[in-house]
Amino acid sequence: MTDRTADSSAALAALSPLDGRYAGQCQELRALFSEAALIRHRVRVEAEWFLFLCRDVALPELKGVRPAVLATATQLAGGASAGEAAAVKADERKIAHDVKAVEYYVRARLAAAGATDAELEFVHFGCTSEDINNLAYALMLKSARELVLRPAFARIQAWLVAHAHEHAALAMLSRTHGQPASPTTLGKELANVAARLRRAADEFAAVEPLGKHNGAVGNWNALLVAYPDRDWRGASARFVESLGLGWNEYTVQIEPHDWIAAYCDAMARADTVLIDFARDVWGYVSLGYFRQRVVEGEVGSSTMPHKVNPIDFENAEGNLGLANAMLRHFADKLPVSRWQRDLSDSTVLRNVGVALAHALLACKSIERGLARLEPDAERIAADLDAHWEVLGEAVQTVLRRHGVPNAYERLKALTRGQRVDAAALRALIAELPLPAEERERLARLTPADYVGLARELAADA
């Protein structure tokens, strides 16, 4: 079994399969969570803060900043290029501090545009590194959700709804505890998943990304001592909100990451819905309810040439499990920091994109698997027709309605642990102490008819 990936020497030598075997399937998130992407977002925040001090706060010392300097800052607010990110990393290797290297890079660019030494002192003015970092990560996570993850959920959701409608009336046997149970329709079962995924995706979308910009311990100490007459609380709120983020006013040195925990928890719940779905589809393939379209040239087994394995759903289950293991660790760990700050969150945050990439891989695997599925209506109907005992629920409920004593026990004696065919069930119905029209109605009932409101529910998905 193989995968659709690049086979370059770099990919073959990669430690992580996300950058090797699966590199081609993670491109969207690599552009958002790579080291270069983090540097771009840090550069953006540094440049935006400098511009904010010039324009919104309007510090008198920045009144004479040249247009060329403002234009360069505006360009930097668009993010550094890959080559510029490499220059930042070169500085980081010299000074051993990632955010300070970003500050020096921004200063150098503004100096080259004509900024004075005095003006350059307002790059990173009043900031702690976490004023930059928390906003950079919030922007990354927000972009990943809106540009990559929600669209991935939406594509699966669209497939589920479309096929819920298409197969709304395709009656099939349910299985509770793995045993034959009251019938449903294939469309209704797909509608169930669509409803669950919609709710989970909506809860994921509702998590508000937050940011803070309030100095070394969250009190604007340095800014207030430099400019005691300025409304730094209001300025902080305006700055954070100008980036499209919610403002968190009460923090220590770090934004406490509670919203990231909520984001990860919500993402994990959506992933869990998909794990459940992937396992169910795997089971239905095993039962023969779904056929998988054969792809010319593919090999299903190294020794058994007949096999067409449901590998896409198996891969999805595995990747979703990896994603959730990390997401739940993030949710538990990130909101915990000793006193006003420790650094244990830093290395953890750098791996958030890894968890999201495993979830994205899983979504793509599910999409590939779904594209190959075809319901086998004959197999589904044959299985349903082999289990007339599932109508025992219907018969005993009608008996109860008419006040017949021991209705449940009467049907239990005939059906529990036994297979019942149409003739045996109809013979029983003919002898029931019911009005003739009720016996006739029950005698006409088939397992394929006994689906309740499944058709309507599927059609309304």
C-alpha positions as CSV (number, residue, x, y, z in Angstrom):
1,M,0.0,0.0,0.0
2,T,1.3,3.5,-0.9
3,D,0.2,7.1,-0.8
4,R,0.1,10.0,-3.1
5,T,3.2,11.9,-2.1
6,A,6.4,13.5,-3.4
7,D,9.3,11.1,-3.7
8,S,12.1,13.7,-3.6
9,S,15.3,12.9,-1.6
10,A,14.2,15.5,1.0
11,A,10.8,13.9,1.4
12,L,12.4,10.4,1.7
13,A,14.8,11.7,4.4
14,A,12.1,13.6,6.5
15,L,11.7,12.6,10.1
16,S,8.0,13.3,10.1
17,P,5.7,11.7,7.5
18,L,3.9,15.1,7.4
19,D,7.1,16.5,5.7
20,G,7.8,13.2,3.8
21,R,5.2,10.7,2.8
22,Y,2.3,13.1,3.2
23,A,4.0,16.3,2.3
24,G,1.9,16.9,-0.8
25,Q,-1.3,16.6,1.2
26,C,-0.3,19.2,3.9
27,Q,0.7,22.1,1.7
28,E,-2.2,24.3,2.8
29,L,-1.2,24.1,6.4
30,R,2.6,24.2,5.8
31,A,2.0,27.7,4.4
32,L,0.3,28.7,7.6
33,F,2.4,26.8,10.3
34,S,5.9,26.4,9.1
35,E,8.7,28.3,10.8
36,A,8.7,30.7,7.9
37,A,5.0,31.3,8.4
38,L,5.5,32.0,12.1
39,I,8.3,34.5,11.3
40,R,6.0,36.2,8.7
41,H,3.3,36.7,11.3
42,R,5.7,38.0,13.9
43,V,7.1,40.5,11.4
44,R,3.5,41.5,10.6
45,V,2.6,42.2,14.2
46,E,5.8,44.1,14.9
47,A,5.2,46.3,11.8
48,E,1.5,46.7,12.6
49,W,2.4,47.9,16.1
50,F,4.9,50.5,14.8
51,L,2.2,51.8,12.4
52,F,-0.3,51.8,15.2
53,L,1.9,54.0,17.3
54,C,2.4,56.3,14.4
55,R,-1.2,56.6,13.3
56,D,-3.6,55.6,16.1
57,V,-1.7,56.5,19.2
58,A,0.0,59.3,17.3
59,L,3.1,59.6,19.5
60,P,4.7,63.0,19.0
61,E,8.1,61.4,18.5
62,L,6.7,59.6,15.4
63,K,5.0,62.7,13.9
64,G,7.7,63.2,11.3
65,V,8.2,59.6,10.1
66,R,8.9,59.7,6.4
67,P,6.4,58.3,3.9
68,A,9.0,55.8,2.7
69,V,9.3,54.4,6.2
70,L,5.6,54.1,6.6
71,A,5.4,52.4,3.2
72,T,8.1,49.9,4.2
73,A,6.3,49.2,7.5
74,T,3.0,48.7,5.6
75,Q,4.9,46.3,3.3
76,L,6.3,44.4,6.3
77,A,2.8,44.2,7.7
78,G,2.0,42.1,4.7
79,G,4.5,39.6,6.0
80,A,8.1,38.6,5.2
81,S,9.0,36.5,2.2
82,A,10.7,33.2,2.5
83,G,14.1,34.8,1.8
84,E,13.5,37.4,4.5
85,A,12.5,34.7,6.9
86,A,15.9,33.1,6.3
87,A,17.5,36.4,7.2
88,V,15.6,36.5,10.5
89,K,16.8,32.9,11.3
90,A,20.4,33.9,10.5
91,D,20.1,36.7,13.2
92,E,18.4,34.3,15.6
93,R,21.4,31.9,15.4
94,K,23.7,34.8,16.4
95,I,21.6,36.2,19.3
96,A,19.7,33.0,20.4
97,H,16.3,34.8,20.6
98,D,13.7,34.3,18.0
99,V,11.5,37.4,18.6
100,K,14.4,39.8,19.1
101,A,15.7,38.6,15.8
102,V,12.4,39.7,14.2
103,E,12.7,43.1,15.9
104,Y,16.2,43.6,14.6
105,Y,15.0,42.6,11.1
106,V,12.2,45.1,11.2
107,R,14.5,47.8,12.5
108,A,17.0,47.1,9.7
109,R,14.3,47.4,7.0
110,L,13.0,50.7,8.4
111,A,16.5,52.1,8.8
112,A,17.1,51.3,5.2
113,A,14.0,53.2,4.3
114,G,15.2,56.3,6.2
115,A,14.0,55.9,9.7
116,T,16.0,57.9,12.3
117,D,17.7,56.2,15.2
118,A,15.1,57.8,17.5
119,E,12.2,56.4,15.4
120,L,13.7,53.0,15.4
121,E,13.4,52.8,19.2
122,F,9.7,52.5,18.7
123,V,10.0,49.1,17.0
124,H,8.9,46.6,19.7
125,F,8.2,49.6,22.0
126,G,6.8,48.6,25.3
127,C,6.4,45.0,24.2
128,T,7.3,41.7,25.6
129,S,8.0,38.8,23.2
130,E,4.6,37.3,24.1
131,D,2.8,40.5,22.8
132,I,4.1,39.4,19.4
133,N,3.9,35.7,19.8
134,N,0.3,35.3,21.1
135,L,-1.0,37.5,18.2
136,A,1.0,35.6,15.6
137,Y,-0.3,32.2,16.8
138,A,-3.9,33.6,17.0
139,L,-3.6,34.8,13.4
140,M,-2.2,31.4,12.3
141,L,-4.9,29.4,14.0
142,K,-7.7,31.6,12.8
143,S,-6.4,31.3,9.2
144,A,-6.1,27.6,9.4
145,R,-9.6,27.3,10.6
146,E,-11.2,29.6,8.1
147,L,-9.1,28.7,5.0
148,V,-8.4,25.0,5.5
149,L,-10.2,23.1,8.3
150,R,-13.7,24.4,8.0
151,P,-13.7,23.9,4.2
152,A,-12.5,20.3,4.7
153,F,-15.4,19.7,7.1
154,A,-17.8,21.4,4.8
155,R,-16.8,19.1,1.8
156,I,-17.5,16.0,3.9
157,Q,-20.7,17.6,5.2
158,A,-21.9,18.3,1.6
159,W,-21.3,14.7,0.6
160,L,-23.2,13.4,3.6
161,V,-26.2,15.7,2.9
162,A,-26.3,14.9,-0.8
163,H,-26.2,11.2,-0.3
164,A,-28.6,11.4,2.6
165,H,-31.1,12.8,0.1
166,E,-30.1,10.4,-2.7
167,H,-30.6,7.3,-0.4
168,A,-33.3,8.6,1.8
169,A,-35.6,5.7,0.9
170,L,-33.0,2.9,0.7
171,A,-34.2,0.7,3.6
172,M,-31.5,-1.2,5.5
173,L,-31.1,-3.3,8.6
174,S,-29.9,-1.5,11.7
175,R,-27.5,-3.1,14.1
176,T,-27.6,-2.4,17.9
177,H,-24.9,-4.3,19.9
178,G,-23.9,-5.6,16.5
179,Q,-27.2,-7.6,16.2
180,P,-30.1,-7.1,13.8
181,A,-32.4,-4.3,15.0
182,S,-35.3,-2.2,13.7
183,P,-34.7,-1.0,10.1
184,T,-33.6,2.4,9.1
185,T,-32.5,3.9,5.7
186,L,-29.0,4.5,4.5
187,G,-29.9,8.1,3.9
188,K,-31.1,8.5,7.5
189,E,-27.8,7.1,8.8
190,L,-25.8,9.5,6.7
191,A,-28.1,12.4,7.8
192,N,-27.2,11.5,11.5
193,V,-23.6,12.0,10.8
194,A,-24.3,15.2,8.8
195,A,-26.2,16.6,11.8
196,R,-23.4,15.7,14.2
197,L,-20.7,17.1,12.0
198,R,-22.6,20.3,11.4
199,R,-23.0,20.9,15.1
200,A,-19.3,20.1,15.9
201,A,-18.1,22.3,13.0
202,D,-20.4,25.2,14.2
203,E,-19.0,24.9,17.7
204,F,-15.4,24.9,16.3
205,A,-16.3,28.0,14.2
206,A,-17.7,29.8,17.3
207,V,-14.5,29.8,19.3
208,E,-13.2,33.4,19.3
209,P,-9.5,33.8,18.8
210,L,-8.1,36.2,21.5
211,G,-5.1,38.3,21.8
212,K,-3.3,40.5,24.3
213,H,-0.8,43.4,24.0
214,N,-0.1,44.6,27.5
215,G,3.5,44.1,28.3
216,A,5.7,42.0,30.5
217,V,3.1,40.9,33.1
218,G,-0.1,42.2,31.7
219,N,-0.3,45.7,33.3
220,W,1.2,48.0,30.6
221,N,3.9,48.9,33.2
222,A,6.5,50.1,30.7
223,L,4.1,51.9,28.4
224,L,2.4,53.7,31.4
225,V,5.7,54.9,32.8
226,A,6.8,56.2,29.4
227,Y,3.5,57.9,28.6
228,P,1.5,58.3,31.8
229,D,-1.2,60.3,30.1
230,R,-2.1,57.8,27.4
231,D,-5.0,55.3,27.5
232,W,-3.0,52.2,27.0
233,R,-5.9,49.9,27.8
234,G,-8.0,51.4,25.1
235,A,-5.1,51.4,22.7
236,S,-4.4,47.8,23.4
237,A,-8.0,46.8,22.7
238,R,-8.0,48.8,19.4
239,F,-4.8,47.3,18.3
240,V,-5.7,43.7,18.9
241,E,-9.2,44.1,17.4
242,S,-7.6,45.8,14.3
243,L,-6.0,42.4,13.6
244,G,-9.4,40.7,13.6
245,L,-9.0,39.1,17.0
246,G,-10.9,39.4,20.3
247,W,-9.2,41.3,23.1
248,N,-8.2,39.6,26.3
249,E,-7.7,42.4,28.9
250,Y,-6.7,40.2,31.9
251,T,-3.5,38.2,31.3
252,V,-0.1,37.6,32.8
253,Q,2.9,37.8,30.5
254,I,1.2,35.3,28.2
255,E,-2.3,35.2,26.9
256,P,-3.5,32.3,29.0
257,H,-4.4,30.1,26.0
258,D,-7.9,29.2,27.3
259,W,-9.3,30.0,23.9
260,I,-6.7,27.8,22.2
261,A,-7.8,25.0,24.6
262,A,-11.5,25.6,23.5
263,Y,-10.4,25.6,19.9
264,C,-8.5,22.3,20.3
265,D,-11.4,20.7,22.3
266,A,-13.9,21.7,19.6
267,M,-11.6,20.4,16.8
268,A,-11.2,17.1,18.7
269,R,-15.0,16.7,19.0
270,A,-15.4,17.2,15.3
271,D,-12.6,14.7,14.7
272,T,-14.4,12.2,17.0
273,V,-17.5,12.4,14.9
274,L,-15.4,11.5,11.9
275,I,-13.7,8.6,13.7
276,D,-17.1,7.2,14.4
277,F,-18.1,7.6,10.8
278,A,-14.9,6.1,9.4
279,R,-15.4,3.0,11.6
280,D,-19.0,2.6,10.6
281,V,-18.2,2.9,6.9
282,W,-15.5,0.3,7.4
283,G,-18.1,-2.0,8.9
284,Y,-20.6,-1.4,6.1
285,V,-17.9,-2.2,3.6
286,S,-17.2,-5.4,5.5
287,L,-20.9,-6.3,5.4
288,G,-21.1,-5.7,1.7
289,Y,-23.5,-2.7,2.1
290,F,-20.9,-0.6,0.2
291,R,-18.8,-1.6,-2.7
292,Q,-15.6,0.2,-3.5
293,R,-14.9,1.2,-7.1
294,V,-11.8,-0.5,-8.4
295,V,-9.0,1.9,-9.5
296,E,-7.1,0.5,-12.4
297,G,-3.5,-0.5,-11.5
298,E,-4.0,-0.4,-7.7
299,V,-3.0,-3.4,-5.6
300,G,-5.1,-4.2,-2.5
301,S,-2.8,-6.9,-1.0
302,S,0.7,-8.1,-1.6
303,T,-0.6,-11.7,-1.7
304,M,-4.4,-11.7,-2.1
305,P,-5.1,-10.3,-5.6
306,H,-8.9,-10.1,-5.0
307,K,-8.8,-7.5,-2.2
308,V,-10.1,-3.9,-2.3
309,N,-9.4,-2.7,1.2
310,P,-11.1,0.3,2.9
311,I,-7.7,1.8,3.5
312,D,-8.8,5.4,3.2
313,F,-11.1,5.0,6.2
314,E,-8.4,3.1,8.1
315,N,-5.9,5.9,7.5
316,A,-8.4,8.5,8.5
317,E,-9.1,6.7,11.8
318,G,-5.4,6.6,12.5
319,N,-4.7,10.2,11.7
320,L,-7.7,11.4,13.6
321,G,-6.5,9.5,16.6
322,L,-3.0,11.1,16.3
323,A,-4.6,14.6,15.9
324,N,-6.9,14.1,19.0
325,A,-4.0,12.8,21.2
326,M,-2.2,16.1,20.5
327,L,-5.2,18.4,20.6
328,R,-6.3,17.1,24.0
329,H,-2.7,17.5,25.3
330,F,-2.8,21.1,24.1
331,A,-6.1,21.7,25.7
332,D,-4.8,20.3,29.0
333,K,-1.3,21.8,28.9
334,L,-1.5,25.2,27.3
335,P,-3.7,27.0,29.9
336,V,-1.3,26.0,32.7
337,S,1.7,28.3,33.3
338,R,3.7,28.8,36.5
339,W,3.0,32.2,38.1
340,Q,3.3,35.0,35.5
341,R,5.1,33.0,32.9
342,D,7.1,29.8,32.2
343,L,8.3,28.7,28.8
344,S,6.8,25.2,28.7
345,D,4.0,26.4,26.3
346,S,6.5,27.5,23.7
347,T,7.6,24.2,22.3
348,V,4.1,22.8,22.6
349,L,2.6,25.7,20.6
350,R,5.1,25.0,17.8
351,N,3.4,21.6,17.3
352,V,-0.2,22.8,16.9
353,G,0.1,22.7,13.2
354,V,1.2,19.1,13.4
355,A,-2.1,18.1,15.0
356,L,-4.2,20.1,12.5
357,A,-2.2,18.5,9.6
358,H,-3.1,15.0,10.8
359,A,-6.8,16.0,11.0
360,L,-6.5,17.5,7.5
361,L,-4.9,14.3,6.2
362,A,-7.8,12.3,7.7
363,C,-10.4,14.5,6.0
364,K,-8.7,14.1,2.7
365,S,-8.6,10.3,3.2
366,I,-12.3,10.3,4.0
367,E,-13.0,12.3,0.9
368,R,-11.0,9.9,-1.3
369,G,-12.8,6.9,0.3
370,L,-16.2,8.4,-0.1
371,A,-15.6,9.1,-3.8
372,R,-15.1,5.3,-4.3
373,L,-18.2,4.1,-2.4
374,E,-21.3,2.7,-4.1
375,P,-24.2,1.2,-2.1
376,D,-25.0,-2.4,-3.0
377,A,-28.8,-2.1,-2.9
378,E,-29.3,-5.8,-3.6
379,R,-27.0,-6.9,-0.7
380,I,-28.7,-4.4,1.7
381,A,-32.2,-5.6,0.7
382,A,-31.2,-9.3,1.0
383,D,-29.9,-8.8,4.5
384,L,-33.0,-7.0,5.5
385,D,-35.3,-9.7,4.0
386,A,-33.4,-12.3,6.0
387,H,-34.4,-10.8,9.3
388,W,-38.2,-10.7,9.7
389,E,-37.8,-11.1,13.4
390,V,-37.1,-7.3,13.6
391,L,-40.9,-6.8,13.1
392,G,-41.4,-8.3,16.5
393,E,-41.1,-4.8,18.0
394,A,-43.9,-3.5,15.7
395,V,-46.3,-6.5,16.5
396,Q,-45.8,-6.3,20.3
397,T,-46.4,-2.5,20.3
398,V,-49.7,-2.9,18.4
399,L,-50.7,-5.7,20.9
400,R,-49.9,-3.3,23.8
401,R,-52.0,-0.6,22.2
402,H,-55.0,-3.0,22.2
403,G,-54.4,-4.0,25.8
404,V,-53.4,-7.6,25.0
405,P,-51.6,-9.0,28.1
406,N,-48.0,-10.2,27.9
407,A,-47.5,-8.7,24.5
408,Y,-43.8,-8.4,24.8
409,E,-43.4,-11.9,26.2
410,R,-45.5,-13.4,23.4
411,L,-43.2,-12.0,20.8
412,K,-40.1,-12.7,22.8
413,A,-40.9,-16.5,22.8
414,L,-41.1,-16.5,19.0
415,T,-38.2,-14.2,18.1
416,R,-35.5,-13.9,20.7
417,G,-32.2,-15.4,19.4
418,Q,-34.0,-16.8,16.4
419,R,-34.4,-16.0,12.7
420,V,-38.0,-15.7,11.6
421,D,-39.1,-15.7,8.0
422,A,-42.2,-14.0,6.5
423,A,-44.4,-17.1,6.7
424,A,-43.7,-17.8,10.4
425,L,-44.4,-14.2,11.4
426,R,-47.6,-14.0,9.3
427,A,-48.8,-17.2,10.9
428,L,-48.3,-15.7,14.3
429,I,-50.1,-12.5,13.3
430,A,-53.1,-14.5,12.0
431,E,-53.7,-15.9,15.5
432,L,-53.3,-12.7,17.4
433,P,-56.3,-11.4,19.5
434,L,-56.6,-8.2,17.4
435,P,-59.3,-6.7,15.2
436,A,-59.2,-8.2,11.7
437,E,-58.1,-4.9,10.1
438,E,-55.1,-4.7,12.4
439,R,-54.1,-8.3,11.6
440,E,-54.3,-7.5,7.9
441,R,-52.3,-4.3,8.4
442,L,-49.5,-6.1,10.3
443,A,-49.5,-9.0,7.8
444,R,-48.8,-6.5,4.9
445,L,-45.8,-5.0,6.8
446,T,-42.3,-5.9,5.6
447,P,-39.0,-5.1,7.1
448,A,-38.4,-2.7,4.2
449,D,-41.6,-0.8,5.2
450,Y,-40.8,-0.6,8.9
451,V,-38.5,2.5,8.8
452,G,-40.6,5.0,10.8
453,L,-39.8,8.5,9.7
454,A,-36.3,7.7,8.4
455,R,-37.1,8.7,4.8
456,E,-38.5,12.1,5.9
457,L,-35.6,12.7,8.3
458,A,-33.1,12.0,5.5
459,A,-34.9,14.1,3.0
460,D,-34.8,17.0,5.5
461,A,-31.1,16.8,6.2
